[in-house]
Amino acid sequence: MNLFSTVISDKAPAPLAERLRPHRIDEMVGQQHLLGKDGILRRLIEQDQLTSAIFWGPPGTGKTTLARVIAQTTSSHFVAFSAVLQGVKEIREVVAKAQQERSYYGRRTLLFIDEIHRFNKAQQDALLPCVENGDITLIGATTENPSFEVNSALLSRSRVFVLEPLAAEDIQQLLKRALAAQEGLGPQNLTIEDKAIEFIAEQAHGDARSALNTLEIAAATASDKTIRHSDAAAAMQKAPLLYDKGAEEHYNVISAFIKSMRDSDPDAAVYWLARMIEAGEDPLFIARRMVIFAAEDVGNADPRALQVAVATQQAVHFIGMPEGRIPLAQAVTYLATAPKSNAAYVAIGEAQREVRQSGALPVPLHLRNAPTGLMKGLGYGKDYQYAHNQTDSIVTQVHLPEALGGTKFYRPKDSGYEKTIRERLDWWSNIRKR
């Protein structure tokens, strides 16, 4: 008996998201800024004027679907290509076939490269000649910022279109379509609770593929042909957070975190902290950013802020996670509610610019040490005023190079403890003048 003689002829059905992939622009959901009645991309497609393009957006926003719709609308030969699995050799094969299509049939080839950011510079450079001479129309899809991930030569020959996460209302529309469509779940005659469809749409976070996958699982596990909220929750498990520690969203979230603290909004700051923690961000990275913030944005308005931030870094390093989230939250709320001053940060920036501009100006003679007789004879240290021998420890000598006399780099603000520093400096200045 041959155990391998039986051949399974029936293929497993394609995933729901694949079966429901639109074929026309009017079937697309969302992206109205590009595909609406007056959307620029819609006009380019309908007028057959679209050249090479980069579609940049989060997962599940329709990048692949849109490329297929464009190919079908413009009667182009569609070739899908994965930057993960294929390289320069396969690119050359595609280009050779595209040249034949163009020469013999007068038909353009639309080359769709998914995850184009995974191509290295050499692989991206290999695309340049065929894009430039029109052998192919390139559409690259990426979840990463093209400014960082696509080389400038290829970027200059392409137009970047930003796809946005789908609104919850758009995803609800897709889910209802999936339940009704014959190629979808229509033959199963399912019903769904309003709470369930709202839950899936909200928890998908703008990702249509995730929503449809969740619906498909919920439909397979639902009893008596009704998808309830509990079925949807079980199918969803936990919505993955959009956060890539090495890419665009990483910088977006940390930027929101810093700006929320700077703008004295502890609620927002704690939210963005939670986002990073839940996404698995390195807690010591968060602590380092807080140490920088304490010196840059709080400064001498509250000198304790730096102490709190450094202590938090040590505490997180000492106790680890998940308990480390507690000192992180304490420090974040402290920094967000502390008085703010960037005067020290501004001062060092201005001083460095002055040094670069004026170079190594000579140290005033009275500030120089005189460890030898020769140096003392040259006037080193002459007339130096020892502060502890002066009334109120106040001296009248200058400490900047002569060319910079009177220059101010540090200008304390009227905020928190820095107000006290400013008042003290003003008091010293008035005494010196007298």
C-alpha positions as CSV (number, residue, x, y, z in Angstrom):
1,M,0.0,0.0,0.0
2,N,1.4,3.4,-1.0
3,L,0.8,5.8,1.8
4,F,1.6,8.8,-0.4
5,S,-0.8,7.9,-3.3
6,T,-3.7,9.9,-2.0
7,V,-3.7,13.4,-3.4
8,I,-5.8,16.1,-1.7
9,S,-7.4,18.0,-4.6
10,D,-9.5,20.5,-2.7
11,K,-7.4,23.5,-1.7
12,A,-8.0,25.2,1.6
13,P,-10.0,28.4,1.1
14,A,-8.0,31.7,1.1
15,P,-8.2,33.9,4.2
16,L,-11.3,36.1,4.4
17,A,-9.2,39.3,3.9
18,E,-7.8,37.8,0.6
19,R,-11.2,36.8,-0.6
20,L,-12.7,40.2,0.0
21,R,-9.9,42.1,-1.7
22,P,-11.4,44.9,-3.8
23,H,-11.0,45.0,-7.6
24,R,-12.1,48.6,-8.3
25,I,-11.4,52.0,-6.8
26,D,-15.1,52.4,-5.8
27,E,-14.8,49.2,-3.7
28,M,-11.9,50.6,-1.7
29,V,-12.8,51.7,1.9
30,G,-11.0,54.6,3.6
31,Q,-8.1,56.7,2.2
32,Q,-10.6,59.4,1.1
33,H,-7.8,62.0,1.0
34,L,-6.3,59.9,-1.9
35,L,-9.2,58.0,-3.4
36,G,-12.2,60.3,-2.8
37,K,-13.9,62.1,-5.6
38,D,-11.2,64.8,-5.8
39,G,-8.4,62.7,-4.4
40,I,-5.1,63.2,-6.3
41,L,-4.3,59.5,-6.5
42,R,-7.8,58.7,-7.9
43,R,-7.4,61.3,-10.6
44,L,-3.9,60.0,-11.6
45,I,-5.2,56.4,-11.8
46,E,-8.3,57.2,-13.8
47,Q,-6.3,59.4,-16.2
48,D,-3.6,56.7,-16.4
49,Q,-1.0,59.2,-15.4
50,L,0.4,57.4,-12.4
51,T,4.2,57.0,-12.4
52,S,6.3,55.1,-9.9
53,A,5.1,55.5,-6.3
54,I,5.8,54.6,-2.7
55,F,2.8,53.7,-0.5
56,W,3.7,54.5,3.1
57,G,1.3,53.4,5.9
58,P,0.7,51.1,8.8
59,P,-0.2,47.4,8.2
60,G,-3.7,46.7,6.9
61,T,-4.4,50.0,5.3
62,G,-4.7,48.7,1.7
63,K,-1.3,49.2,0.2
64,T,-1.2,45.8,-1.7
65,T,-4.9,46.0,-2.6
66,L,-4.4,49.5,-4.0
67,A,-1.5,48.4,-6.2
68,R,-3.7,45.5,-7.6
69,V,-6.5,47.9,-8.3
70,I,-4.2,50.2,-10.1
71,A,-2.9,47.4,-12.3
72,Q,-6.4,46.3,-13.1
73,T,-7.7,49.8,-13.8
74,T,-4.7,50.6,-16.1
75,S,-4.6,47.2,-17.8
76,S,-1.0,46.7,-16.6
77,H,0.8,43.4,-16.2
78,F,0.9,43.0,-12.4
79,V,4.0,41.4,-10.8
80,A,4.1,41.0,-7.0
81,F,7.5,40.9,-5.4
82,S,8.6,40.4,-1.8
83,A,11.7,42.3,-0.6
84,V,12.0,39.6,2.1
85,L,12.3,36.6,-0.2
86,Q,13.7,37.9,-3.5
87,G,16.7,39.9,-4.6
88,V,18.6,41.4,-7.5
89,K,18.6,38.2,-9.6
90,E,14.8,38.1,-9.5
91,I,14.6,41.8,-10.2
92,R,16.6,41.3,-13.5
93,E,14.3,38.5,-14.5
94,V,11.2,40.6,-13.9
95,V,12.7,43.5,-15.9
96,A,13.6,41.2,-18.8
97,K,10.0,40.0,-19.0
98,A,8.7,43.5,-18.6
99,Q,10.7,44.6,-21.6
100,Q,9.2,41.7,-23.6
101,E,5.7,42.8,-22.5
102,R,6.4,46.3,-23.6
103,S,8.0,45.4,-26.9
104,Y,5.7,42.7,-28.1
105,Y,2.3,43.5,-26.5
106,G,2.7,47.2,-25.8
107,R,1.7,46.5,-22.2
108,R,3.3,48.1,-19.2
109,T,4.4,46.1,-16.2
110,L,3.5,47.2,-12.7
111,L,6.0,45.8,-10.3
112,F,4.7,45.8,-6.7
113,I,7.4,45.4,-4.1
114,D,6.1,44.7,-0.6
115,E,8.3,45.9,2.3
116,I,10.6,47.7,0.0
117,H,12.4,49.1,3.0
118,R,14.0,45.7,3.4
119,F,15.9,46.1,0.2
120,N,19.5,47.3,0.8
121,K,21.0,50.1,-1.2
122,A,22.4,47.8,-4.0
123,Q,19.1,46.2,-4.5
124,Q,17.3,49.5,-4.6
125,D,19.9,50.9,-7.1
126,A,19.2,47.9,-9.4
127,L,15.7,49.3,-9.8
128,L,16.8,52.7,-11.0
129,P,17.5,52.1,-14.7
130,C,14.2,50.2,-15.4
131,V,12.2,52.8,-13.5
132,E,13.9,55.7,-15.3
133,N,13.4,54.3,-18.8
134,G,9.9,53.2,-18.2
135,D,10.3,49.4,-18.4
136,I,8.3,49.1,-15.2
137,T,6.0,51.2,-13.1
138,L,7.3,50.6,-9.6
139,I,5.0,50.7,-6.6
140,G,6.8,50.1,-3.3
141,A,4.9,49.4,-0.1
142,T,6.5,50.2,3.3
143,T,5.5,50.6,6.9
144,E,8.7,52.6,7.5
145,N,9.4,56.3,6.8
146,P,10.7,56.3,3.2
147,S,12.9,59.3,4.0
148,F,15.0,56.9,6.1
149,E,14.5,53.6,4.4
150,V,14.4,54.3,0.6
151,N,17.6,55.8,-1.0
152,S,17.3,59.3,-2.3
153,A,17.9,58.4,-6.0
154,L,14.9,56.0,-6.0
155,L,12.8,58.4,-3.8
156,S,13.4,61.3,-6.3
157,R,11.9,59.1,-9.1
158,S,8.8,58.2,-7.1
159,R,5.9,59.9,-5.5
160,V,5.2,59.2,-1.9
161,F,1.5,58.6,-0.9
162,V,0.7,58.3,2.8
163,L,-2.0,55.8,3.7
164,E,-3.7,56.4,7.0
165,P,-5.1,53.9,9.5
166,L,-8.7,53.2,8.7
167,A,-11.3,54.8,10.9
168,A,-13.5,52.5,13.0
169,E,-16.5,53.4,10.9
170,D,-14.6,52.2,7.8
171,I,-13.7,48.9,9.4
172,Q,-17.3,48.4,10.5
173,Q,-18.3,48.9,6.8
174,L,-15.8,46.2,5.8
175,L,-17.0,43.8,8.5
176,K,-20.6,44.1,7.4
177,R,-19.6,43.6,3.8
178,A,-17.7,40.5,4.8
179,L,-20.8,39.1,6.6
180,A,-23.0,39.7,3.6
181,A,-20.7,38.9,0.6
182,Q,-21.0,35.5,-1.1
183,E,-17.2,35.3,-1.4
184,G,-17.1,36.2,2.3
185,L,-19.2,34.8,5.2
186,G,-22.5,35.4,3.5
187,P,-23.3,31.7,2.9
188,Q,-23.1,31.0,6.6
189,N,-26.1,33.4,7.3
190,L,-24.4,34.8,10.5
191,T,-25.6,37.7,12.6
192,I,-23.4,39.8,14.8
193,E,-24.1,41.9,17.9
194,D,-23.6,45.6,17.6
195,K,-21.2,45.5,20.6
196,A,-19.1,42.8,18.8
197,I,-18.7,44.6,15.6
198,E,-17.9,47.9,17.4
199,F,-15.3,46.0,19.5
200,I,-13.6,44.5,16.6
201,A,-13.5,47.8,14.7
202,E,-12.1,49.7,17.6
203,Q,-9.5,47.1,18.7
204,A,-8.2,46.6,15.1
205,H,-6.6,50.1,15.5
206,G,-7.0,50.9,11.8
207,D,-5.8,47.6,10.5
208,A,-8.4,46.1,8.1
209,R,-6.6,42.8,7.8
210,S,-6.5,42.3,11.6
211,A,-10.2,43.1,11.8
212,L,-11.2,40.6,9.1
213,N,-9.0,37.9,10.6
214,T,-10.6,38.4,13.9
215,L,-14.1,38.3,12.4
216,E,-13.2,35.0,10.6
217,I,-12.0,33.4,13.8
218,A,-15.1,34.7,15.7
219,A,-17.4,33.3,13.0
220,A,-15.7,29.9,13.2
221,T,-16.2,29.7,17.0
222,A,-19.6,31.3,17.4
223,S,-22.5,29.2,18.5
224,D,-26.1,29.3,17.0
225,K,-24.8,31.5,14.1
226,T,-24.6,34.6,16.3
227,I,-21.2,36.4,16.8
228,R,-21.3,37.9,20.3
229,H,-19.0,40.3,22.0
230,S,-17.4,37.4,24.0
231,D,-16.7,35.6,20.7
232,A,-15.0,38.7,19.3
233,A,-13.0,39.3,22.5
234,A,-11.8,35.7,22.5
235,A,-10.8,35.9,18.8
236,M,-9.0,39.2,19.2
237,Q,-7.1,38.1,22.3
238,K,-4.9,41.2,22.6
239,A,-4.7,43.8,19.9
240,P,-1.0,44.2,18.9
241,L,0.3,47.7,19.5
242,L,1.7,49.6,16.5
243,Y,5.2,50.2,17.8
244,D,8.5,49.2,16.2
245,K,11.4,49.9,18.6
246,G,13.7,50.7,15.6
247,A,11.4,52.6,13.4
248,E,8.9,55.4,12.7
249,E,6.4,54.8,15.4
250,H,9.1,54.4,18.0
251,Y,10.1,58.0,17.4
252,N,6.5,59.2,17.2
253,V,5.7,57.9,20.6
254,I,8.9,59.0,22.4
255,S,8.3,62.5,20.8
256,A,4.8,62.6,22.2
257,F,6.1,61.4,25.6
258,I,8.7,64.2,25.8
259,K,6.4,66.9,24.6
260,S,3.7,65.9,27.0
261,M,6.1,66.3,29.9
262,R,7.4,69.6,28.5
263,D,3.9,70.9,28.2
264,S,3.1,69.9,31.8
265,D,0.5,67.3,30.9
266,P,1.0,64.4,33.4
267,D,-2.0,62.5,32.1
268,A,-0.7,62.4,28.5
269,A,2.8,61.7,29.7
270,V,1.7,58.7,31.7
271,Y,-0.3,57.4,28.7
272,W,2.7,57.5,26.4
273,L,4.8,55.9,29.1
274,A,2.2,53.1,29.2
275,R,2.3,52.7,25.5
276,M,6.0,52.2,25.5
277,I,5.9,49.8,28.4
278,E,3.1,47.7,26.9
279,A,5.0,47.6,23.5
280,G,8.1,46.2,25.3
281,E,10.3,49.3,25.1
282,D,13.6,49.1,27.0
283,P,12.8,50.8,30.4
284,L,16.3,52.1,30.7
285,F,15.9,53.8,27.3
286,I,12.8,55.6,28.8
287,A,14.8,56.5,32.0
288,R,17.7,57.9,29.9
289,R,15.3,60.1,28.0
290,M,13.9,61.4,31.4
291,V,17.4,62.2,32.7
292,I,18.0,64.3,29.6
293,F,14.6,65.9,29.9
294,A,15.2,66.8,33.6
295,A,18.4,68.8,32.7
296,E,17.1,70.2,29.4
297,D,13.5,71.1,30.1
298,V,13.3,71.5,33.9
299,G,16.8,72.6,34.6
300,N,17.4,74.9,37.6
301,A,13.7,75.7,37.8
302,D,13.7,72.6,40.0
303,P,17.2,71.2,40.6
304,R,15.7,68.1,42.3
305,A,14.3,66.9,38.9
306,L,17.7,65.6,37.8
307,Q,18.1,63.8,41.1
308,V,14.7,62.2,40.7
309,A,15.4,61.2,37.1
310,V,18.8,59.7,38.0
311,A,17.4,57.9,41.0
312,T,14.6,56.5,38.7
313,Q,17.2,55.1,36.3
314,Q,19.0,53.4,39.2
315,A,15.8,52.1,40.6
316,V,14.6,50.6,37.3
317,H,18.0,49.0,36.8
318,F,18.0,47.6,40.3
319,I,14.4,46.2,40.4
320,G,13.7,45.5,36.8
321,M,10.2,45.1,35.3
322,P,7.3,45.0,35.7
323,E,7.8,46.7,39.1
324,G,10.1,49.3,37.4
325,R,7.0,50.9,35.9
326,I,6.1,52.3,39.4
327,P,9.2,54.6,39.8
328,L,9.0,55.4,36.1
329,A,5.4,56.7,36.6
330,Q,6.5,58.6,39.8
331,A,9.3,60.3,37.9
332,V,7.2,61.1,34.8
333,T,4.5,62.8,36.9
334,Y,7.1,64.7,38.9
335,L,8.8,65.9,35.7
336,A,5.6,66.8,34.0
337,T,4.4,68.9,36.9
338,A,7.7,70.5,37.7
339,P,8.4,74.2,36.8
340,K,10.2,74.4,33.4
341,S,13.2,76.2,32.2
342,N,15.6,75.5,29.3
343,A,17.9,78.3,30.3
344,A,20.9,76.0,31.0
345,Y,20.3,74.1,27.8
346,V,20.2,77.4,25.8
347,A,23.3,78.6,27.7
348,I,25.5,75.7,26.7
349,G,24.3,75.9,23.1
350,E,25.1,79.6,22.9
351,A,28.5,79.2,24.6
352,Q,29.5,76.4,22.2
353,R,28.5,78.5,19.2
354,E,30.6,81.4,20.5
355,V,33.6,79.1,21.0
356,R,33.3,77.8,17.5
357,Q,33.1,81.3,16.1
358,S,35.7,83.1,18.2
359,G,38.1,80.2,18.8
360,A,40.5,79.9,21.8
361,L,40.4,83.4,23.3
362,P,43.2,84.0,25.9
363,V,42.4,83.4,29.5
364,P,42.6,86.7,31.5
365,L,46.0,87.0,33.3
366,H,44.4,87.4,36.7
367,L,42.6,84.0,36.4
368,R,45.8,82.1,35.5
369,N,47.7,80.1,38.0
370,A,51.4,81.1,38.7
371,P,53.2,78.0,39.8
372,T,56.6,79.3,38.6
373,G,58.5,82.5,39.2
374,L,58.6,83.2,35.5
375,M,54.8,83.0,35.2
376,K,54.4,85.2,38.2
377,G,56.8,87.7,36.7
378,L,54.6,87.7,33.5
379,G,51.6,88.8,35.6
380,Y,49.9,85.4,35.9
381,G,47.4,85.7,38.9
382,K,48.2,89.4,39.5
383,D,45.3,91.2,41.2
384,Y,43.2,88.1,41.6
385,Q,40.4,88.6,44.1
386,Y,39.9,85.6,46.4
387,A,36.1,85.5,46.9
388,H,36.2,84.2,50.4
389,N,38.2,87.3,51.5
390,Q,35.6,89.7,50.1
391,T,32.4,91.1,51.7
392,D,29.5,88.8,50.9
393,S,32.0,86.7,48.8
394,I,31.4,89.2,45.9
395,V,34.2,90.1,43.6
396,T,34.3,92.7,40.8
397,Q,36.8,91.1,38.5
398,V,35.8,89.8,35.1
399,H,36.0,86.1,34.2
400,L,35.4,86.0,30.5
401,P,38.0,86.7,27.8
402,E,38.3,90.4,27.2
403,A,36.7,90.2,23.8
404,L,33.5,88.7,25.4
405,G,33.3,91.1,28.3
406,G,29.6,91.5,29.5
407,T,28.3,88.6,27.3
408,K,25.4,86.7,28.9
409,F,24.9,83.0,28.1
410,Y,22.8,82.0,31.1
411,R,19.6,83.9,31.5
412,P,17.5,82.4,34.3
413,K,13.7,82.4,33.8
414,D,11.1,83.5,36.3
415,S,10.1,79.9,36.9
416,G,10.4,77.8,40.1
417,Y,13.8,77.9,41.9
418,E,15.3,79.7,38.9
419,K,13.5,82.8,39.9
420,T,15.6,82.8,43.1
421,I,18.7,82.3,41.0
422,R,17.8,85.3,38.8
423,E,17.1,87.5,41.8
424,R,20.5,86.5,43.3
425,L,22.3,87.3,40.1
426,D,20.5,90.7,39.9
427,W,21.5,91.4,43.5
428,W,25.2,90.6,42.9
429,S,25.1,92.7,39.7
430,N,23.8,95.7,41.6
431,I,26.4,95.4,44.4
432,R,29.2,95.2,41.8
433,K,27.9,98.3,40.1
434,R,28.0,100.2,43.4
